[in-house]
Amino acid sequence: MSKALQVYDKIEEKVVDIPEDEVESVQNTRRVYFGIQKKVFEASTVGTVANISVRSFITGLLRYGKWEVEHSLKQNPKHGEFPERIWEIIENKIIDIAEDITNSEDDRAAIAKFKKPYKQLSDAEKETLEEDLDDRYTLDAIAYCLICKALDLWTPKFWRLDEVAAKIAEVEKAEYEKEKAIAEKDKAKAEKRVPVGS
């Protein structure tokens, strides 16, 4: 980037200069993101040699991310069993929350259709409602929320990541347009210099 970037910071509630190291970090994040996006598209395109579903691709990506984080945690001997201790504390809480959300969504659907909570439905009503209930969709939404929170925790100054990325894209587009205009101008000059009939 040829000049300093400025974005509005929600936490500081003002426009701030983005340091070069943050700009570089966001640029690297964008490179990885667009590289992965391209690979997901290639892997999920019908007719490719390895037609990989988006779900499988994301699962593989998350497994790799988990391994990388776990590997970095284990680099510090003092943190040997740290992730396992933390997991013991939160595992049951996450399972309880997922169950509460699923039950809440079941109740929401039951109330919308039968005007009473899921547990008060007859077997026939539950069977009718099963077509409307999609636990996998609910679990996907829970996973999405957890991934968003993991992204926030893992990303320094995450609250302005999108704004900085958008500003970088804006600057890159302006630089591209400028280079394109110069190239077209040079091409027009070169065409003027070519003698007629050659």
C-alpha positions as CSV (number, residue, x, y, z in Angstrom):
1,M,0.0,0.0,0.0
2,S,1.4,3.3,-1.0
3,K,-0.3,5.4,1.7
4,A,-1.7,5.0,5.2
5,L,-5.2,3.6,5.5
6,Q,-7.8,5.1,7.8
7,V,-11.0,3.4,8.9
8,Y,-13.7,4.2,11.5
9,D,-12.9,2.1,14.6
10,K,-16.2,1.1,16.5
11,I,-14.4,0.5,19.8
12,E,-12.5,3.8,19.8
13,E,-15.5,5.6,18.1
14,K,-13.2,7.6,15.7
15,V,-11.3,7.4,12.5
16,V,-7.9,5.8,13.1
17,D,-4.7,5.2,11.1
18,I,-4.2,1.5,10.5
19,P,-0.5,0.5,11.2
20,E,1.5,-1.2,8.4
21,D,1.7,-4.5,10.3
22,E,-2.1,-4.6,10.6
23,V,-2.5,-3.8,6.9
24,E,0.0,-6.6,6.0
25,S,-1.8,-9.0,8.3
26,V,-5.2,-8.2,6.7
27,Q,-3.7,-8.5,3.2
28,N,-2.3,-11.9,4.1
29,T,-5.7,-12.9,5.5
30,R,-7.3,-11.8,2.2
31,R,-4.8,-13.8,0.2
32,V,-5.5,-16.9,2.2
33,Y,-9.3,-16.3,2.0
34,F,-9.4,-15.8,-1.7
35,G,-7.0,-18.7,-2.3
36,I,-9.3,-21.0,-0.3
37,Q,-12.4,-19.6,-2.0
38,K,-10.9,-20.5,-5.3
39,K,-10.0,-24.0,-4.2
40,V,-13.5,-24.6,-2.7
41,F,-15.0,-23.6,-6.1
42,E,-12.6,-25.8,-8.0
43,A,-13.2,-28.7,-5.6
44,S,-16.9,-28.4,-5.7
45,T,-17.3,-28.0,-9.4
46,V,-19.0,-30.9,-11.1
47,G,-16.7,-32.7,-13.5
48,T,-13.4,-32.1,-11.7
49,V,-11.3,-35.1,-10.8
50,A,-11.9,-34.7,-7.1
51,N,-15.5,-33.4,-6.7
52,I,-15.4,-32.4,-3.0
53,S,-18.5,-31.1,-1.3
54,V,-18.3,-27.8,0.4
55,R,-19.2,-29.4,3.7
56,S,-16.2,-31.8,3.4
57,F,-13.9,-29.0,2.3
58,I,-14.9,-26.9,5.4
59,T,-14.6,-29.9,7.7
60,G,-11.1,-30.5,6.4
61,L,-10.2,-26.8,6.7
62,L,-11.5,-26.7,10.3
63,R,-9.5,-29.9,11.1
64,Y,-6.4,-28.3,9.8
65,G,-7.1,-25.1,11.7
66,K,-7.7,-27.1,14.9
67,W,-4.4,-28.9,14.4
68,E,-2.5,-25.6,13.8
69,V,-3.9,-24.0,17.0
70,E,-3.3,-27.2,19.0
71,H,0.2,-27.4,17.7
72,S,1.0,-23.8,18.7
73,L,-0.5,-24.3,22.2
74,K,1.7,-27.4,22.7
75,Q,4.8,-25.5,21.8
76,N,4.7,-24.0,25.3
77,P,5.3,-26.9,27.8
78,K,3.5,-24.9,30.5
79,H,0.3,-25.3,28.5
80,G,0.5,-29.1,28.0
81,E,-3.0,-30.1,29.1
82,F,-4.5,-26.6,28.9
83,P,-6.9,-27.2,26.0
84,E,-8.2,-30.4,27.5
85,R,-8.8,-28.6,30.9
86,I,-10.7,-25.8,29.1
87,W,-12.7,-28.3,27.1
88,E,-13.7,-30.2,30.2
89,I,-15.2,-26.9,31.5
90,I,-17.1,-25.9,28.4
91,E,-18.0,-29.2,26.7
92,N,-21.2,-29.9,28.7
93,K,-22.2,-26.2,28.6
94,I,-21.9,-26.2,24.8
95,I,-23.9,-29.4,24.5
96,D,-26.6,-28.0,26.9
97,I,-26.8,-24.7,24.9
98,A,-27.1,-26.7,21.6
99,E,-29.9,-28.8,23.2
100,D,-31.7,-25.6,24.5
101,I,-31.5,-24.0,21.0
102,T,-32.8,-27.1,19.3
103,N,-35.7,-27.3,21.8
104,S,-36.4,-23.6,21.4
105,E,-36.5,-24.0,17.6
106,D,-38.8,-27.0,17.9
107,D,-41.1,-25.0,20.1
108,R,-41.0,-22.0,17.8
109,A,-42.0,-24.3,14.9
110,A,-44.7,-26.1,17.0
111,I,-46.2,-22.8,18.2
112,A,-46.3,-21.4,14.7
113,K,-48.1,-24.4,13.3
114,F,-50.1,-25.7,16.3
115,K,-50.1,-22.8,18.8
116,K,-48.5,-25.0,21.5
117,P,-45.0,-26.1,22.5
118,Y,-43.4,-29.1,21.0
119,K,-43.7,-31.3,24.1
120,Q,-47.5,-30.8,24.2
121,L,-48.0,-32.0,20.7
122,S,-49.6,-35.4,19.9
123,D,-47.5,-38.0,18.1
124,A,-49.4,-37.3,14.9
125,E,-48.7,-33.6,15.2
126,K,-45.0,-34.2,15.9
127,E,-44.9,-36.5,12.9
128,T,-46.5,-33.7,10.8
129,L,-44.0,-31.2,12.2
130,E,-41.0,-33.3,11.5
131,E,-41.0,-32.2,7.9
132,D,-40.6,-28.6,9.1
133,L,-37.9,-29.3,11.7
134,D,-34.3,-29.5,10.5
135,D,-31.9,-30.2,13.3
136,R,-29.0,-30.1,10.9
137,Y,-29.8,-26.6,9.9
138,T,-30.0,-25.6,13.6
139,L,-26.7,-27.3,14.3
140,D,-25.2,-25.5,11.2
141,A,-26.3,-22.2,12.7
142,I,-24.8,-23.0,16.1
143,A,-21.5,-24.0,14.4
144,Y,-21.6,-20.8,12.4
145,C,-21.9,-18.7,15.6
146,L,-19.1,-20.7,17.2
147,I,-16.9,-20.2,14.1
148,C,-17.7,-16.5,14.2
149,K,-16.6,-16.2,17.8
150,A,-13.5,-18.3,17.1
151,L,-12.6,-15.9,14.3
152,D,-13.1,-12.9,16.6
153,L,-10.9,-14.5,19.3
154,W,-8.2,-15.4,16.9
155,T,-8.1,-12.1,14.9
156,P,-6.5,-9.1,16.5
157,K,-8.8,-6.0,16.3
158,F,-11.4,-8.3,14.6
159,W,-14.0,-5.5,14.9
160,R,-12.4,-3.6,12.1
161,L,-11.1,-6.5,10.0
162,D,-13.9,-6.1,7.3
163,E,-13.5,-2.3,7.2
164,V,-9.7,-2.6,6.7
165,A,-10.2,-5.3,4.1
166,A,-12.7,-3.2,2.2
167,K,-10.4,-0.2,2.3
168,I,-7.5,-2.3,1.0
169,A,-9.7,-3.6,-1.8
170,E,-10.7,0.0,-2.6
171,V,-7.1,1.2,-2.7
172,E,-6.1,-1.9,-4.9
173,K,-8.9,-1.2,-7.3
174,A,-7.9,2.5,-7.6
175,E,-4.3,1.5,-8.2
176,Y,-5.4,-1.1,-10.8
177,E,-7.6,1.5,-12.6
178,K,-4.7,4.0,-12.5
179,E,-2.2,1.4,-14.0
180,K,-4.8,0.4,-16.6
181,A,-5.3,4.1,-17.6
182,I,-1.5,4.6,-17.9
183,A,-1.2,1.4,-20.0
184,E,-4.0,2.5,-22.3
185,K,-2.4,6.0,-22.7
186,D,1.0,4.5,-23.5
187,K,-0.6,2.1,-26.0
188,A,-2.4,5.1,-27.7
189,K,0.9,7.0,-27.8
190,A,2.7,4.0,-29.4
191,E,-0.1,3.6,-32.0
192,K,0.3,7.3,-33.0
193,R,4.1,6.8,-33.5
194,V,3.6,3.9,-35.9
195,P,4.0,5.1,-39.5
196,V,1.1,4.7,-41.8
197,G,1.3,1.6,-44.1
198,S,3.7,-0.4,-42.0
